[in-house]
Amino acid sequence: GYRPCNPITTEQLVFGKSSRNATGPGWADWCIADVTKQHACCFIEWCEREGLTHSAAGDPYFAPVTHFVSHAWHASFPDLVATLELYAAGDDGMGSGVPASTAAWFLDVFLINQHCPPWREDPPRPPDQVLKPPIEACGRCVLVLQPWEKPKAFTRAWCLFEIMSTLNVPGATLDVALSRDERERFVDTLVTQYSSILANISAIDARKATATVLEDRDAIFRIIESGDASGGFDSLNNAVMEAIRGWLVGAAAAEIPRLEGAHGADSKEVAGLVNALGQLFVGQGRYKEALEAFTRVLQIADTIYARDGGYEVVGEEDPDVADALCNQAGVYHLQGMLDKAREAYERAHVVMEKSLGKRDTNYLTTLSYLADVYSAQGRYDEAMEMYHRVRVNWKAREINRSGTDLGVINVMWGGAG
């Protein structure tokens, strides 16, 4: 049975105690490879041979598939089942809302012969010919992310190939499913670890993906490299990254009403998520929506300070306000709206100086951007002053780390700060 303290991975469910498991031998005495070994068939075929097709009440165990599932074998199988149940019920806020009683999942571990997969038969059937028909039949692929901010799926050749196959089927939908625990920390992780999450997405590279069986990885790579299905590795990587960014936008937007109900429309919790959503819009080139998001963040700050009292200048020592101002300025800068960019950067640098200090990395970066705007506007004296301040404070910051006296540095660099 399932041991909550020691969950079994999907790979261990298939291969049991065999050392073939990349995640290590499982603890269960029963596995799919063992029970299907005699007939060298897939699990569904074995169930049909054994008459295990209906419950005692006569309900069928199997039905025409409605959802193709892409998942990493190295992750917990019980968590996978729970996540799909949550997704089917629509309780995760991101699922299809298909009743669990009518959803039928295409799970490779049950439907593909693990002893001799079709791509290893004689003659072999290429993986794309095996996977494309069920994806076309379902019209929907459910990508299970565990953990969502750095999922194992992005490092597995099969998962990336399944995503590619879905994106290449006209009209097919790529959904993302999260477990209850993953969903509960979704907002906090997105807000507090936004940069690292984007770095993880940008690091997706099918060339570095792995597979338990190297022959499988090589077969997938040959299809990708041929360009017939995906346009090559670069096209595949870009398509997957764009798909995940698109999901993030939709998931973040869907969470805003829930946060508004829990904390109020004008709360720091809502502002944090709206700010992250604005940054996602920037990544998609949706600048109008990004500006609307950053403007709302600043409006929420105005409301909070008017309601709760505080500084004479709204948010004058709030790094969150400075972050929204920098983001807003960046969008203006990208669009060549230099006057508005300058105004936002000038306000942001004042807030950051008070809240973070003159030698904070974000503060110095903001000064650099402001200097760039001054330069673009022909205000060269102001630009040079800003560049000089960045240089002095950055140098002081680095030498301070090594224990050098900052007073000496100020003398060396003209006393600027």
Buried (B, 14 or more C-beta within 10 A) or exposed (E): EEEEEEBBBBBBBBBBBBEEBBBEEBEBEEBBBBBBEEEEBBBBBBBBEEEEEEEEEEEEEBEEBBBBBBBBBBBBBBBBBBBBBBBBBBEBBBBBEBEEEEBBBBBBBBBBBBBBBBBBEEEBEBBBEBBBEBBBBBBBBBBBBBBBBBBBBBBBBBBBBBBBBBBBBEEBEBBBBBBEBBBEBBBEBBBEBBEEBBEBBEEBBBEEBEBBBEEBBEBBBEBBEEEEBBBBBEBBBEBBBBBBBBBBBBBBBEBBEEBBEEEBBBBBBBBBBBBBBBBBBBBBEBBEBBBBBBBBBBBBBBBBBEEEEBEEEBBBBBBBBBBBBBBBBBBBBEEEBBEBBBBBBBBBBBBBBBBBEBBBEBBBBBBBBBBBBBBBBEBEEBBEBBBBBBBBBBBBBEBEEEEBEEEEBBEEBEEEE
